[in-house]
């Protein structure tokens, strides 16, 4: 990509898209195309076709998606599969039709098989059954990856797929109905501290382990891969280490400076027992994350308090 290359960031108002956009601006790219969901409904085939014909982007970062935690996936399975399939099909196909030079598609570590060996290598995709709580989302994302690979084989396109681990950072979704575990815990502990509550309840047993990547690290990885990677295989992006939900809860409790008790509600689902990515492929290319988990959560909590705190 050149500084003047026309780059479309789909989903630029979301956590990932907004950070990719900020990263591109910081690296000197000045011909950036964006549309809000009100301006362009990516589920609308004709609207997406018209947009690509009019704008003719050279590069596409496909960061638009419906995402959420266990509760959101369990409550809205139809929306998770329909919305993601519709958006992906339209953007990927129109990128091919309009001669986009390169597209980066974002998958997710949660689409690996439920019982995949840990850490999860890229070749483990489609090697076993999925986690039931997020199966509709996973099926949609897997379809997007296969679509990119199929277009590459048949049409010689350059559509790459990235598999980030659990993300967090400033701009995250803190809605307790739809958020992922880390931002949900930040909000729960902060509100308990402000309201003088004696305890905070955390879903599940606390035993599952998760890997967390700061979204600014992912944005840097995406621009790195867009510049330096042209293969058909997917690429994991993570930190290569994980933490139990129990340890995470205590870390966030310390950062928030909450003095109450933590109660784990084991009647609620845990999700996958572990999700740790093997990141040797991207590390060998020369990329490594910058943020430690503690420092990343601390900066995210500071942002949350400035935006939402009392």
N, C-alpha and C positions, 0 to 999 in steps of 0.2 A: 504493500500500500504506500502511495505517495501522499504528501501533505494535502494535495489538491484532489485526491481520489474521492469520488462520491460514495459515502458510506451510510447505509441505512441501519439504524439500531432499532429493531423491533422490540417493543416493550420497554422503552426508555424511561418510563416513570416508575418501574418496579425496582426492587432491590438490586438485582444484577444489572439490568439495563442502564439504570441511572449511574452506576459505578463504571460501567464500560464507557458510557458517554463522557463522563468526567475524565476517565483515563485517556481517551482519545484526544480530548481537548488539551489535556496536559502534555501529550506527546506531539502536539502541533498540527493535528488534523483539523482542517477548517472548512470542509465541505460535507457537513453532517446533516442527514435527513432524519427527521422524527415525525411521528404522528401520535397523538393521544388516541385512546380507544374511542373517544367521542368523535374524533376527526376521521378515523379509519377503523371500521370493524373488521378485524382480520378473519373473522368467521364468515364474512360475506365474500364469496368467490368473485363476483363481478367487481366489487369495490377494490379488492386486492389486485385484480387484473388491471383495472384502470390506473391504480396508483403506480404499479411497476412500469406500465407503458409511458406514463407521464414523467416519472422521475428518473427512470433508467439508472438505478444504483449499480455501482461496480462491485461493491462488497456488502455483505449482509451479516449482521450479528443477530441471530435468532434467539432473543432472550424473552420473547413474549410467551407466557404460559399461565395456566391456572395452577397455583400451588397452594399447599397447606399442610397442616399436621394431621395426626391420627383422627381427631374429631371432625375436621373438615372433609377428609377423605371418606370417612364413614357416613357422614351426613349427606354429601353431595356426589355420590359415585357417578351418576349419569352426566352431570356437568363436567366432572374431571375427565371423563373419556371423550365426550362430545366436543367440548371446547378445545382441548389440546389437539385432538385429531384434526379438527376443522382448520385451526390456525396453521398447523404444520403443513398440511396438504397444500393449502393456498400459497403460503410463502415459499415453500421449497419448489413447488411446481413453477410458479411465476419467476423465480430466480433462474430456473433452467430456461424457460421460454424467452426471457429477456436478456440472456447471455451474461448473467452475473459471474464475475471472475472467480469469486470465492465466497462461500457461505460457512459460517460457524454455527452449528446446532448444539444446544445445551441439553444434555440428558440429565441423569441424576444417579447417585450411588444407590438410591432406594429401589432401583429397577433391577438390580442384581437378584438372583435367586435367594429365597429366604434362608436356605441352608448352604449357601456358597462357602467354601473354605475361606478362612481369614488369614492374612489380608486378601482382599478380592482383586484378582488379576483381570485385565480386560477380557481375556478369553473365556471367563466364567459366565459372561452374559448368555442367557438362553440355555443354560446347562441344568436347570431344575425349576421347580414350582416357585411362584412368586409369593411374597408376603400378602395374605388376603386383605389386610386393612388398607392397602394402597394399590391393589391390583389394577383397577381401571386406569389410574394415572400411569402406572408402570407400562401397561400394554400400549397406551398412547405414545409414550416416550420411546419405547422400543420400536414402534412402527415408524416414528420419525427417523431414528437411526438407520433402520433398514431401508427406508426410502432414500436417504442420502447416499447410502452405499450402492443401492440399485441404480440410481441416476448416474453415479460415478462410473459404474461398470458399463451401462448401456450408452450413456451420452458423453462420457469423458468430462463430466463436470468436476469441480474441485470443492466438494461439500464435506467438511470435516465435522466430527462429533466429539464433544467434550463431556466427560462424566465427573462433575464436581461432587464433593461430599457435602454434608450438611453445612449450610451457609448461615452467617449472621453478620451484623454490623449496623452502623448508622443507616437509618432509612428502612429498617426491618419492619415487619408486620407484628404489632403487639396486641392484636385483637385476640382475646382468649378463646374465641370460638373457632378461629381459623389459623392461628399462628403455630409455628414450630416450637419445640420444647424450650430452646434457649431464650428467645424473646419472651415467651410466656412466663418463664421463671423470673426473669428480670422484673416484669410487671408485677407478678404476684408478690415477690419479696419487697419491692418498693412500696406497693399499696399497703401491705401488712405493716411495714415500718411506719408509714405516714399515719395509718389509722390505729396504731397501737395494738394490733392483733397479736394474740399469744402464739399462734401457729400458722404454718403454711402447708397446705395439702398438695402433694405432688402425685400425678398419675403414675400407676404401676408400682413395681417392686423396688425400683432404683437399681436393679441389677444390670439391665441392658447397657451396652457400651456404645458410645457414639464418637465420631470424629467430627471436628468443627473447623471450618475454614473461614477466615475473615473475607468478606466480599471484595475488599480492595485487592487482596491477594489473587482472588479469582479473576478480577478484571485485568490485572497485569498478566496473568497466565493466558487469558483469551487473546489479548493483543500480541503476546509472544507467539502463540500457536498460529494465529492468523498470518503472522510474518514468516514463521520458520517451519511449519508442519504442513505436508501435502499428501499424507497417506490415507488409505481407506479405513484403517483400523481406528477404533475409538481410543481416547486418551483419558486416563484418570487424572483428576486434579484434587489433591488433598494435602494434608500435613504429614501423613504416615504414622500417626499415633492417635490413640483414642482415650476416652475417659468414661467412667460409669456415670449414669444419671445421678446416683447418690453423690459421687464426688463433685459433679457439676453443680448440684443444688447447694452443696456446702461452699463451693467456690463463689457462687453468686451471692449467697448469704453473707459471706465475708466482705465482698466488694460493696454490696448495698449497705452493709453495717446494720443488719437486722439481728435482733437479739433473741427472737422467739424460737419455737420448736419446729422441726420439719417432720411431717407425717406423710408416709407413703400409703396411698390407697391401692392395695393390691387387687381390688375388684375391677380396676380399670386395666385396659390392655397395655402390654409392654411394647408391642410391635416386634420388629426383628431383634434377636438376642444381641447381635453385634453387626456393625457396619464399618469396617475399616478397609480403606483402599490401599492397594499396592501401587505406589506412585513412582516406582523405579524407572518407568519409561520416560516420564516427563523430567524427572531428576537427571537422567542421563543426557537429556537434551540441553541441560544447563539451567533449568528453572527450579527455584525453591521459594517457599513462602517466607514472608518477613515477620508477620505478627505471631507472638506467643498467645496462647489462649487467654491467659490472665490479663495481659495488656489489652487484647482485643475486646474482651468483655468489659473491662474498665472504661475504654473509650466509648463503647456502645452504650453503657449505662449513663455516662456523662451526657451523651447526645439525647438519650431518652428523657433524662431529668430536665434538660434545657427545653425540650419540645413538649413534654407531657406532664412533667413532675409538678408537685405542689410546692 
